[in-house]
């Protein structure tokens, strides 16, 4: 679905959303009074991939995306939408990333909260007035898409799979591309689901 701004009784800040989607945990040694390790969600994904390839996850490794329950409505924004409005959509929806679609609903990009962190100067924030498609291209010079296709103009990796992709292949996509989201696309390249690192961890912990 295409995201739109909806009223909330209490607005959220970008900082609050970043905290809600924390991807790292510090391991603290109380006796030494120091942080000894940082464990990221991506570290756990790498470990799960190793376990899956070693045959230690059993039937879960061959479970499809559909069987894992990852087919669901996806928050998307149109490429023509002003970036600041798209970010407001994301904040209201409580998500850290949104798919970017064209006028036909075809997914071609990804806008995330991390894109805002790259705005390091006051004048750079003026780019938030740009349409999402232009914002992504201005911030991230074009490079060939790792999965092929002409739809991938931004440098941000648009990693995708299908509803019949298996759990192990999704782990591989997330790990090898070092991304936090993998979109589930139908045969018309429309988003019908999304898999985040948190989704994987919730599934294995259930």
Residue pairs with C-beta under 8 A, 6 or more apart in sequence:
1 73
1 74
1 75
1 76
2 76
2 77
2 78
2 101
2 105
3 75
3 76
3 77
3 86
3 89
3 90
3 93
3 98
4 89
5 85
5 88
5 89
5 92
6 92
8 92
11 91
12 91
12 92
12 94
13 91
14 87
14 91
14 113
14 116
17 90
17 91
17 94
17 96
17 113
18 96
18 113
20 94
20 96
21 96
21 113
21 198
23 40
23 41
23 42
23 180
23 197
24 38
24 39
24 40
24 41
25 38
25 39
25 40
26 35
26 37
26 38
27 35
27 36
27 37
27 38
27 39
28 34
28 35
28 36
29 35
29 36
41 180
41 197
41 198
41 201
42 174
42 175
42 178
42 180
42 197
44 197
44 201
45 171
45 174
45 175
45 197
45 200
46 175
48 57
48 171
48 200
48 204
49 168
49 171
49 172
49 175
51 57
52 60
52 61
52 167
52 168
52 171
53 168
55 61
57 167
57 168
60 167
60 203
60 204
61 166
61 167
61 168
62 166
62 167
62 168
63 166
63 167
64 163
64 164
64 165
64 166
64 167
65 71
65 161
65 162
65 163
65 164
65 165
65 166
65 167
65 170
65 184
65 193
65 195
66 163
66 164
68 167
68 195
68 203
69 203
70 184
70 193
70 194
70 195
70 199
71 163
71 184
71 192
71 193
72 193
72 194
74 99
74 183
74 191
74 192
74 193
74 194
75 89
75 90
75 93
75 95
75 98
75 99
76 98
76 99
76 100
76 101
76 105
76 107
76 191
77 85
77 86
77 89
77 90
77 98
77 99
77 100
77 101
77 111
77 132
78 100
78 101
78 102
78 103
78 132
79 100
79 101
79 102
79 108
79 109
79 131
79 132
79 133
80 103
80 131
80 132
80 133
81 89
81 131
81 132
82 128
82 129
82 130
82 131
82 132
83 111
83 127
83 128
83 129
83 130
83 131
83 132
83 135
84 128
84 129
86 98
86 111
86 132
87 111
87 113
87 116
87 128
89 98
90 96
90 97
90 98
90 111
90 113
96 112
96 113
96 180
97 110
97 111
97 112
97 113
97 180
97 181
98 110
98 111
98 112
99 107
99 109
99 110
99 111
99 183
99 191
99 194
100 107
100 108
100 109
100 110
100 111
100 132
100 133
100 136
101 107
101 108
101 190
101 191
102 108
105 190
106 151
106 188
106 189
106 190
107 151
107 158
107 160
107 183
107 185
107 189
107 190
107 191
108 151
108 152
108 153
108 158
108 189
109 132
109 133
109 136
109 152
109 153
109 154
109 156
109 158
110 154
110 156
110 157
110 158
110 181
110 183
111 132
111 135
111 136
112 156
112 180
112 181
115 135
115 136
115 139
115 156
118 124
118 139
119 125
119 127
119 128
119 139
127 135
127 138
127 139
128 135
130 138
133 153
136 153
136 154
136 156
137 153
137 154
140 154
140 155
140 156
141 155
142 153
142 154
142 155
143 155
144 152
145 151
145 152
145 157
145 158
146 157
146 159
146 177
147 158
147 159
147 160
151 158
151 189
152 158
157 177
157 178
157 179
158 183
159 173
159 174
159 177
159 179
159 181
159 182
159 183
160 182
160 183
160 184
160 185
160 189
161 169
161 170
161 173
161 182
161 183
161 184
161 185
161 195
162 184
162 185
162 186
163 184
163 186
163 192
163 193
165 184
170 182
170 195
170 200
171 200
173 179
173 182
174 180
174 182
174 195
174 197
174 200
180 196
180 197
181 194
181 195
181 196
182 194
182 195
183 191
183 193
183 194
183 195
184 191
184 192
184 193
184 194
184 195
185 191
185 192
186 192
